[in-house]
Amino acid sequence: MQAKIKHVCSEVLLKISPSAAERKRMLALAKDLERKVARSAAKRGVEAVVRVEGSVAKDTWLKEEPDVDVFMCLPPTIPRKMLGKVSLQIAREATEGARQLERFAEHPYLEAFVEGFRVNIVPCYSAPRGEWLSATDRTPFHTDYVNERLNQSLRDEVRLLKRFLQGIRVYGAEIKVGGFSGYLCELLVIHCGSFTKVLEAFAKYVSRMIIDIENYYAGREKELKLLFDEPLVVVDPVDKGRNVASAVKPDKIYTLVGAARAFLKSPSTEFFFPPPTKPLPTDELRQTLETRGSDIMFLTFDAVKAVPDVVWGQLYRTQRALCKMLELHDFKAPRSAVWSNEENLCAFVFELDQRVLPGVRIHVGPPLEREKECESFLKKYAKNGSVVAGPYVEGGRWIVEVQRKHRDAVELLREKLRDGGVNAGVASLISQTLKKGFNVVVNGEVAEIYMVNAKFAAFLTDFLRGKPFWLNPNEV
């Protein structure tokens, strides 16, 4: 099996490793941008130390994704509230003529497309190690730490890990994904020693994994467990108070666990380069939805105009709120998902055990030994017009059967969102958009959207199938 894994990895590396010419071109572009940013900063009288950071600086970038990160380290004398404004002015001038997009992490930064490549120009403070004024202040230290510990062989191992994580859809620390960052990949390889050993470590994952490369907490493991409560903890080698893996969602960790086990048992290049999802034909989609045995409810509305991290944070928050609201009204939604093309369409998907509930529900009251609570319960329900049967005693408790206020999940959702969902826990930007209009459809009614939006069609097909592409039943 080791020979097969080695063969697969060699084949993948040929596809993802940049050539010498490509490295030379990328470094030239990065250095040119570095000079332009420095020149723009000097023009404004801003003392800036400009550095190329990220995967290009560490030579861990993938051939198909040569993103360039240029950091401008600015004096701490610039107020925090001015950091974004000053840096954006510098970045816009340095990339004048290129397509530019304002992005936001902890503070604004500029994304530009120069000579066909994505470029991020990010501000940080020139802060001494450990005296961080913003989250990005650590980045230059991260670059130096990794470069001191990676040789060419290990850089290739990082590439393999990044591509594998992309293939199984758990790569990227942005809120939309909630997965593994590039820096986290580098640290995992440094700690484990190779791509395969990283997979072997996760294949044995049980409830929690803690990695402390610099042994900051040697002999103080209990303190470490109290400091970090996430299921994956990788202590930042340049900041012992930070967990590099804090943004990784538990389901992404477990996806890696399952995929690692599957790959080690049956290695294939498909883990790195998954086959594209082929959407179901529309007639087959309708039939699948109508005969599934559950009800799939869709809430669709216009895309929210804001930076992606803000949008996705609010989408996920709203998803949790709507699931809770449905549950409080006895609609069980064991599966739900969020989708957006970030351009003109957002969608929530709720798989319900049933869309329409019985007209009557059983409400269990207090046990009879709690006399005062029983008095309050009887006072409330003995002459209540919504009571169909009861109060009666069963199993040592008072019980009533009451009419449901909401029997239909679609009607419930429409009613709760009519005002934007302000009382249903809907996040502010989502609420503002919902006030302008939304649509709720069930099962085959979604075909109208499905037919005209290929990306949504692929997403829904994956959602309905559920099973990851890498799970081979013959290997289980």
Secondary structure, DSSP 8 states (H G I E B T S, - for coil): -HHHHHHHHHHHHHHHS--HHHHHHHHHHHHHHHHHHHHHHHHTT---EEEEEHHHHHT--BTTB--EEEEEEE-TTS-HHHHHHHHHHHHHHHTTTSEEEEEESSSEEEEEEETTEEEEEEEEE---TT--SSGGGGHHHHHHHHHHH--HHHHHHHHHHHHHHHHTT-B--STTT--B-HHHHHHHHHHHSSHHHHHHHHHT--S-EEE-TT-TTTT-HHHHHHH--SSEEEEETTEEEEETTTT--HHHHHHHHHHHHHHHHS--GGGTS--------HHHHHHHHHTSSSEEEEEEE----S-HHHHHHHHHHHHHHHHHHHHHTT---SEEEEEE-SSS-EEEEEEES-SB--SEEEEEEEETT-HHHHHHHHHHHTT-TTEEEEEEEETTEEEEEEE-S--BHHHHHHHHHTT-STTTT--HHHHHHHHT--EEEEGGGGHHHHHH-HHHHHHHHHHHH-S-TT--GGG-
